[in-house]
Amino acid sequence: MSAMETGLWDWRDREWTSASTPIKGYRVEATDGSIGKVDEATNDVGSSYIVVDTGPWIFGKRVMLPAGVISHVDHDEEQIHVNLTKDQIKDSPEFDEAAYRDEAYRGLIGTYYDPYYRETTTSGRGTF
């Protein structure tokens, strides 16, 4: 089964993001600290993701995170929590501005994040 079929690209709770609850600008928190703010978010079934502007943390790099790695969205605090470490995010494939909406690029991202997603969903370690 591919990463695209596992729920990696689906929001765990459809209420977390919608036209009535935009999350652009929310802080993104890894398990070991803040990584930046949401620059873009999608709500497409089977291909949802957020793009995070990491600011000075990794020199303005942007990263794409599949919606399935998000463990919680706190609208009151305007925070998104992911069940990944900062190093796991920092070591992800380079963000490609020209290709990030393409299925092939999402496949590359999915291949990278799928083991972390599977580890937290099958071990019970995460809040997924």
C-alpha positions in Angstrom: 0.0 0.0 0.0 1.4 3.4 -0.9 1.7 6.4 1.4 -1.0 8.1 -0.7 -3.5 5.3 0.4 -2.8 5.3 4.2 -4.5 8.5 5.3 -1.2 10.3 5.4 -2.8 13.0 3.2 -6.1 13.3 5.1 -7.0 15.5 8.1 -7.7 13.4 11.2 -10.6 15.8 12.0 -12.2 17.7 9.1 -13.2 20.4 11.6 -9.6 21.4 12.0 -9.5 23.3 8.7 -12.3 24.8 6.6 -13.3 28.0 5.1 -14.8 29.1 8.4 -11.7 28.2 10.4 -8.6 29.2 8.3 -5.3 28.1 9.8 -2.9 30.3 7.8 -0.6 32.0 10.2 -1.0 29.4 13.0 2.2 28.4 14.9 3.4 24.9 14.2 4.8 22.9 17.1 6.9 19.8 16.8 7.3 17.4 19.7 10.4 19.3 20.8 9.6 22.9 19.9 8.2 25.4 17.5 9.1 25.1 13.8 7.3 28.1 12.2 4.0 29.3 10.9 1.5 27.9 8.4 1.9 29.7 5.1 -0.6 27.6 3.1 -3.1 24.8 3.9 -5.3 22.6 1.7 -8.5 20.8 2.6 -8.6 18.4 -0.4 -9.7 14.9 0.4 -6.8 12.5 -0.1 -4.2 15.2 -0.8 -4.3 17.7 2.2 -1.2 19.3 3.5 0.3 22.4 5.1 3.2 24.4 4.0 5.2 25.8 6.9 7.5 28.9 6.7 10.2 28.0 9.2 11.5 31.5 9.4 14.9 31.8 11.1 14.8 28.2 12.5 16.2 26.8 9.3 17.0 30.0 7.5 13.6 30.7 5.9 13.2 27.2 4.5 9.6 26.2 3.7 8.5 22.6 4.4 5.5 20.6 3.3 3.8 18.4 5.9 1.0 16.0 5.0 -2.2 16.6 7.0 -2.0 13.1 8.5 1.1 14.0 10.6 -0.9 16.7 12.4 -2.0 15.4 15.9 -4.0 18.4 17.1 -5.2 21.9 16.1 -5.8 24.4 18.8 -7.9 27.2 17.4 -7.9 29.2 20.7 -4.1 29.3 20.8 -3.7 29.3 17.0 -1.3 26.3 17.2 -0.9 23.1 15.1 0.8 20.2 16.8 2.6 17.5 14.8 3.9 14.2 16.1 7.4 14.8 14.6 10.7 16.1 16.0 12.3 19.2 14.6 15.1 17.1 13.1 12.6 14.8 11.3 11.1 17.9 9.7 14.5 19.6 9.0 15.7 16.4 7.3 12.6 16.2 5.0 13.0 16.5 1.2 13.7 20.1 0.0 10.6 22.1 -0.7 10.0 22.5 -4.4 8.0 25.7 -5.2 7.5 24.6 -8.8 6.3 21.0 -8.1 4.8 20.9 -4.6 1.2 20.6 -5.9 2.1 17.7 -8.2 1.3 14.1 -7.3 4.9 12.9 -8.0 6.3 15.4 -5.5 3.6 14.5 -2.9 4.8 10.9 -3.5 8.4 11.9 -2.6 7.1 13.7 0.6 4.8 10.8 1.4 7.7 8.3 1.1 9.7 10.3 3.6 6.9 10.9 6.2 5.1 7.5 5.9 7.4 5.6 8.3 6.9 8.2 11.0 3.1 8.3 10.3 2.9 4.5 10.5 5.0 4.4 13.7 2.7 6.7 15.5 -0.5 5.1 14.2 0.4 1.5 14.8 2.4 1.8 18.1 -0.1 4.0 19.9 2.7 6.4 20.8 1.1 9.4 19.2 -2.1 11.2 19.7 -3.3 10.0 16.3 
